[in-house]
Amino acid sequence: MKWLVLTLCASSVVSAADIVPMEKGTAWTYRGEVAWAGDGDQVKRAKVQWKMEVVDSQRQGRYRVARLMGYPSDLTFYQPDRQRGCHLLIAVDVKLYLTGCPAGDTALTGIDFSKLTNDDLILELPLEKGNTFAADSQRDDTMYAWHVEDVGPAKVAGIAGVRPDFHGRQYDLIYRTLPDHQIAIWVPGLGLTSYIYSHHGTASQVDIRLIEFQHP
């Protein structure tokens, strides 16, 4: 097994590209549970294993772009035949964006970065407890914004591909709206280690955690 050696600490995170490895061939395998609405009031549940991987990567000036297959949010409003979606992960300076792949376009060239908005923003440094970003400008609370809920030692014990003596920090981010909320836990140098989604109306829940990390 190829072990990942991580020694990043909060003070060494200077750009969004430090958070998530974006090299082609990088892969994350998650395991957990999903729930969704069945017939009538029935709620169905299933154990799932989900793979996210970088299938292409390119640097364009200040921008680092990775084409991902299988971001965990694909599992919301789950159905048993769910297929992995295609996403673009874009890091620029202190910001990390996630957006869909252009239909029928398999190249990473020609991306119009000016079209990125707060709706695409999933991470912004500094990740200090209490900070918010991607906020709705009409609100003065932490709703409809990514909020750094907590910061603490990374909990990565048992993840294949990560050394048992790893030490680092994790950042617990939450996005709350009236109909739903999502929680994303990030570890610099490793990426997304946990994803939770819960809809407050029609049943839809996702609770998955990283079980294996592969880095080329």
SVG drawing of the C-alpha trace seen along z (x, -y; Angstrom):
<svg xmlns="http://www.w3.org/2000/svg" viewBox="-49 -43 54 45">
<polyline fill="none" stroke="black" stroke-width="0.4" points="0.0,0.0 1.2,-3.5 0.9,-5.6 0.1,-9.3 2.4,-11.4 0.6,-14.6 2.2,-17.2 0.2,-20.3 -1.0,-22.4 -3.3,-25.5 -0.4,-27.9 0.8,-26.2 -2.5,-26.5 -2.0,-29.6 -4.3,-28.8 -7.4,-26.8 -5.2,-24.4 -3.5,-23.3 -6.8,-21.8 -7.6,-19.3 -5.1,-17.3 -6.1,-17.8 -3.7,-15.6 -5.1,-13.2 -5.6,-9.8 -6.4,-11.1 -9.4,-9.2 -11.5,-9.1 -13.7,-6.2 -16.6,-7.0 -19.0,-4.6 -22.1,-5.3 -25.9,-5.5 -28.5,-7.2 -32.2,-7.6 -34.9,-8.7 -38.7,-8.9 -40.4,-5.7 -44.0,-5.1 -46.4,-7.1 -44.8,-8.0 -42.3,-5.1 -38.6,-6.1 -36.1,-3.7 -32.5,-3.4 -29.4,-1.8 -25.7,-1.4 -23.6,-2.9 -20.0,-3.1 -19.2,-6.0 -16.0,-6.9 -14.9,-10.4 -11.9,-10.7 -9.9,-13.2 -10.0,-12.1 -8.3,-15.2 -6.4,-18.1 -4.8,-21.3 -3.3,-24.6 -4.5,-27.7 -2.6,-30.8 -3.9,-31.4 -6.5,-28.7 -6.1,-25.0 -8.9,-22.9 -9.8,-19.3 -12.5,-17.2 -14.2,-15.1 -16.4,-12.1 -18.7,-11.4 -18.8,-14.3 -20.8,-13.2 -23.6,-15.6 -24.6,-13.4 -26.2,-11.2 -28.9,-13.7 -32.4,-12.6 -30.9,-9.2 -32.3,-6.5 -30.8,-3.0 -29.7,-3.6 -27.8,-6.8 -24.8,-7.4 -21.7,-9.5 -22.0,-13.1 -19.3,-15.1 -18.0,-18.2 -15.3,-20.8 -13.3,-21.7 -11.6,-25.0 -9.1,-26.5 -8.0,-30.1 -6.1,-32.0 -8.1,-31.5 -11.3,-30.2 -12.5,-26.7 -15.4,-26.4 -17.5,-23.4 -19.6,-23.5 -21.0,-21.1 -19.1,-20.0 -20.3,-21.7 -22.5,-19.4 -20.6,-17.4 -17.3,-19.1 -14.5,-16.8 -11.7,-19.4 -10.6,-21.7 -9.7,-24.6 -12.0,-27.4 -13.6,-27.6 -15.1,-31.0 -14.0,-31.7 -15.9,-35.0 -19.1,-33.0 -18.2,-31.5 -20.5,-32.8 -21.2,-32.4 -23.5,-29.6 -20.4,-27.6 -18.2,-28.6 -17.6,-25.7 -14.6,-26.9 -12.8,-30.1 -9.8,-30.8 -9.1,-31.6 -11.0,-28.7 -11.3,-30.2 -14.1,-29.2 -17.1,-31.5 -16.2,-32.7 -18.8,-32.7 -18.5,-32.9 -20.7,-32.6 -23.4,-34.4 -26.7,-35.8 -26.1,-39.5 -29.7,-40.2 -29.1,-38.3 -27.3,-39.2 -27.1,-35.6 -25.3,-32.4 -28.2,-31.0 -27.7,-30.6 -24.0,-30.8 -21.1,-28.4 -20.2,-28.7 -17.1,-27.4 -18.7,-25.6 -15.7,-24.1 -11.9,-23.6 -10.0,-20.8 -7.6,-17.8 -8.2,-15.8 -10.1,-12.5 -8.6,-10.3 -7.9,-7.1 -8.6,-4.0 -8.6,-5.7 -6.7,-3.5 -3.8,-5.4 -3.3,-7.8 -0.4,-7.1 -1.5,-6.1 0.8,-8.9 -0.8,-11.6 -1.4,-14.9 -3.3,-17.9 -6.5,-19.9 -10.0,-19.5 -12.6,-22.2 -16.3,-21.5 -18.4,-23.6 -22.2,-23.8 -24.6,-25.3 -28.1,-25.9 -31.2,-26.8 -34.9,-26.6 -35.5,-23.4 -32.2,-21.6 -28.6,-21.6 -25.3,-20.1 -22.1,-19.5 -18.7,-19.2 -15.5,-18.3 -12.2,-19.3 -8.7,-18.2 -5.9,-20.1 -3.9,-17.9 -6.5,-15.2 -9.7,-17.0 -13.3,-16.2 -13.4,-13.5 -17.1,-13.6 -20.3,-14.8 -23.8,-15.0 -27.0,-16.2 -30.4,-16.3 -33.6,-17.6 -36.2,-18.9 -39.2,-18.0 -39.3,-15.2 -37.0,-12.5 -33.4,-12.8 -30.4,-12.1 -26.7,-11.3 -24.1,-10.5 -20.8,-9.2 -17.3,-9.2 -13.9,-8.7 -12.6,-5.1 -9.8,-5.2 -7.6,-7.8 -5.4,-7.2 -2.9,-9.6 -0.7,-9.1"/>
</svg>
